[in-house]
Amino acid sequence: MRTVITYGTFDLFHVGHLNILKRARQMGDRLVVAVSTDEFNLNMKNKVTAIPYADRKAILEQLRCVDLVIPETHWEQKSKDVAKYGVDTFVMGHDWEGKFDFLMPHCKVVYLPRTASISSSEIKLHIASGERTQLRAVMVA
């Protein structure tokens, strides 16, 4: 069984999140998703989530492509998670390119292109602007 792991906040769940999760799942037989806790986001990333951790976790647990959801509580846990869950492939968005290459001795590291024109930050800015149009992103089959 090939295990894939990815990490993220997954705030304001959108099609870009779904795209990366589906593509990650296609790389293995099991997908583990580490979701950044509210405390980790606030203390380490200096951002406040719109959706609480428990709700973001519950959403991800209902996706067919996700097999297990775990909390991300600190930056250093990735190496331990790779060992603990028997990870074969570590997947992140391309904006993190090179940042997790230190895991290469333990598993394959893949940086996937993000879905253009969509992100939780962009959604927050769009709502705050009062714009009366919809954001458009492409769903990957």
C-alpha positions in Angstrom: 0.0 0.0 0.0 1.4 3.4 -1.0 0.7 6.2 1.4 0.6 9.9 0.4 0.6 12.8 2.8 -0.1 16.5 2.4 -0.4 19.5 4.7 -2.5 22.6 4.6 -4.9 24.9 6.4 -7.9 24.2 4.1 -9.7 27.3 5.2 -12.8 28.3 3.2 -12.6 25.0 1.3 -12.6 25.6 -2.5 -12.0 23.8 -5.8 -8.3 24.4 -5.5 -8.2 22.4 -2.3 -10.2 19.6 -4.0 -7.9 19.6 -7.0 -4.7 19.1 -5.0 -6.3 16.5 -2.7 -7.6 14.5 -5.7 -4.3 14.7 -7.5 -2.4 13.7 -4.3 -4.7 10.7 -3.8 -4.1 9.5 -7.4 -0.4 9.0 -6.4 -1.2 6.3 -3.8 -3.6 4.0 -2.2 -4.1 6.1 0.9 -4.1 9.8 1.5 -3.3 11.3 4.9 -4.1 15.0 5.3 -2.5 17.1 8.0 -4.6 20.1 8.8 -3.1 23.1 10.5 -4.7 23.7 13.9 -6.0 27.2 14.8 -3.2 27.6 17.3 -0.5 26.7 14.7 -2.0 29.1 12.2 -2.1 31.9 14.7 1.2 31.4 16.5 3.4 30.1 13.6 1.8 31.4 10.4 0.4 34.7 11.9 -3.0 34.1 10.4 -6.5 33.6 11.7 -8.7 31.1 10.0 -12.3 31.9 9.1 -13.4 28.2 9.8 -12.4 26.5 13.1 -10.1 23.5 13.0 -12.8 21.0 14.0 -15.0 22.1 11.1 -12.2 22.0 8.6 -11.2 18.6 9.8 -14.9 17.4 9.6 -15.2 18.6 6.0 -12.0 16.8 4.9 -13.0 13.6 6.6 -16.1 13.4 4.4 -14.2 13.5 1.1 -13.8 10.2 -0.7 -10.2 11.0 -1.6 -9.1 11.5 2.0 -8.4 8.4 4.2 -7.1 10.0 7.4 -7.0 13.6 8.8 -4.5 14.5 11.5 -3.6 17.8 13.2 -0.6 19.8 12.1 0.7 21.5 15.3 4.3 22.4 14.5 6.6 22.7 11.5 9.0 20.0 12.7 6.4 17.2 12.8 6.7 16.3 9.1 9.7 14.0 9.4 7.9 12.2 12.3 4.7 11.9 10.3 6.5 10.4 7.3 7.9 7.7 9.6 4.7 7.2 11.7 2.4 6.8 8.7 4.8 4.9 6.4 4.6 7.7 3.8 5.9 7.0 0.3 5.0 10.4 -1.2 4.9 13.8 0.3 2.8 16.3 -1.7 2.6 20.1 -1.4 1.7 23.0 -3.7 4.3 24.4 -6.0 4.6 27.6 -3.9 6.5 25.5 -1.4 9.0 24.3 -4.0 12.2 23.2 -2.4 11.1 23.8 1.2 10.6 20.1 2.0 13.4 18.5 0.0 15.0 17.5 3.3 12.4 14.7 3.3 13.8 13.2 0.1 15.9 10.5 1.8 12.7 9.2 3.4 10.1 9.5 0.7 9.4 11.0 -2.7 8.6 14.7 -2.6 6.2 16.2 -5.2 5.3 19.9 -5.6 2.0 20.2 -7.6 0.9 23.3 -9.4 -1.9 25.1 -7.6 -5.2 25.9 -9.2 -5.0 29.3 -10.9 -7.2 32.1 -9.8 -8.3 30.7 -6.4 -7.0 30.6 -2.9 -8.5 31.1 0.6 -6.6 34.4 0.9 -8.0 35.6 -2.5 -11.5 34.6 -1.5 -11.2 36.7 1.8 -9.9 39.7 -0.2 -12.7 39.3 -2.8 -15.4 39.2 -0.1 -13.9 42.2 1.7 -13.8 44.2 -1.5 -17.6 44.0 -1.9 -17.1 42.9 -5.5 -20.3 41.6 -7.0 -18.8 39.0 -9.3 -17.8 35.3 -8.7 -14.3 34.0 -8.6 -13.6 31.5 -11.4 -11.3 28.5 -11.0 -10.8 25.4 -13.1 -11.9 22.0 -11.7 -9.3 19.3 -12.6 -10.8 16.0 -13.6 
